[in-house]
């Protein structure tokens, strides 16, 4: 058998690198998953993002914040006692993996200062729940990460 030289080592290292790169392409196809932009009007919304930052900051400073709970009926969002029943709330449920599963709606709070997103419109997976509302001519916004099972 021939002696193993540095030339053989270079060829083996190059071959191993090529095998590694090819295995990354074929064995891990996660890079081919559907990754869409979060919104169609990304650039227009980016220009108004300071308003969103201000609304989130105001919501963080609230003494009592809206809370969400999950059960078999869906996702229930409940607002504190100091909100009127006729307060209009805009919510967006975003799915980063499939834009077709996004839910966007504007609702009024019921007599219990809450509303329900029905389980029939939800699919298993991760959502980002964005709540936006106005109280006393001041905008607020809160974001929650929701896992629907």
BELNOR-V557653 format. One record per residue. RES is the residue in one letter. SS is DSSP state (A for helix, B for strand, O for the rest). PHI is phi in whole degrees, 0 to 359 (none if undefined). BURIAL is 1 if it has 9 or more other C-alpha atoms within 8 Angstrom, else 0. Layout:
# BELNOR-V557653
{{RES/SS/PHI/BURIAL} {RES/SS/PHI/BURIAL}}
This chain:
# BELNOR-V557653
{{X/O/none/0} {X/O/289/0} {X/O/285/0} {X/O/278/0} {X/O/250/0} {X/A/294/0} {X/A/297/0} {X/A/297/0} {X/A/297/1} {X/A/295/0} {X/A/296/0} {X/A/294/0} {X/A/295/0} {X/A/296/0} {X/A/298/0} {X/A/296/0} {X/A/295/0} {X/A/296/0} {X/A/297/0} {X/A/297/0} {X/A/297/0} {X/A/295/0} {X/A/293/1} {X/A/296/1} {X/A/287/0} {X/A/261/0} {X/A/270/0} {X/O/237/0} {X/A/277/1} {X/A/299/0} {X/A/294/0} {X/A/264/0} {X/O/293/0} {X/O/289/0} {X/O/237/0} {X/O/257/0} {X/O/292/0} {X/O/295/0} {X/O/219/0} {X/O/286/0} {X/O/258/0} {X/A/302/1} {X/A/289/0} {X/A/293/0} {X/A/290/0} {X/A/296/0} {X/A/293/0} {X/O/258/0} {X/A/289/0} {X/A/297/0} {X/A/297/0} {X/A/293/1} {X/A/298/0} {X/A/295/0} {X/A/294/1} {X/A/294/1} {X/A/296/0} {X/A/297/1} {X/A/294/1} {X/A/295/0} {X/O/275/0} {X/O/294/0} {X/O/291/0} {X/O/243/0} {X/O/248/1} {X/O/296/0} {X/B/234/0} {X/B/239/0} {X/B/227/0} {X/B/240/0} {X/B/210/0} {X/O/292/0} {X/O/281/0} {X/B/145/1} {X/B/254/1} {X/B/253/1} {X/B/252/1} {X/B/240/1} {X/O/261/1} {X/O/296/1} {X/O/298/0} {X/O/278/0} {X/O/258/0} {X/O/283/0} {X/O/292/1} {X/O/264/0} {X/O/294/1} {X/B/266/1} {X/B/238/1} {X/B/259/1} {X/B/230/1} {X/B/227/1} {X/B/253/1} {X/B/259/1} {X/O/248/1} {X/O/288/1} {X/O/271/0} {X/O/205/1} {X/A/296/1} {X/A/292/0} {X/A/266/1} {X/O/294/1} {X/B/233/0} {X/B/226/0} {X/B/203/0} {X/B/241/0} {X/B/227/0} {X/B/256/1} {X/O/292/1} {X/O/276/1} {X/O/298/0} {X/O/271/0} {X/O/58/1} {X/B/213/1} {X/B/207/1} {X/B/238/1} {X/B/265/0} {X/B/296/1} {X/A/295/1} {X/A/295/0} {X/A/266/0} {X/O/260/1} {X/O/246/1} {X/O/302/0} {X/B/146/0} {X/B/265/1} {X/B/233/1} {X/B/246/1} {X/B/265/1} {X/B/246/1} {X/B/255/1} {X/B/228/1} {X/B/208/1} {X/B/236/1} {X/B/224/0} {X/O/54/0} {X/O/62/0} {X/B/238/0} {X/B/274/1} {X/B/227/1} {X/B/209/1} {X/B/227/1} {X/B/241/0} {X/B/231/0} {X/B/267/0} {X/B/239/0} {X/B/247/0} {X/B/265/1} {X/O/248/0}}
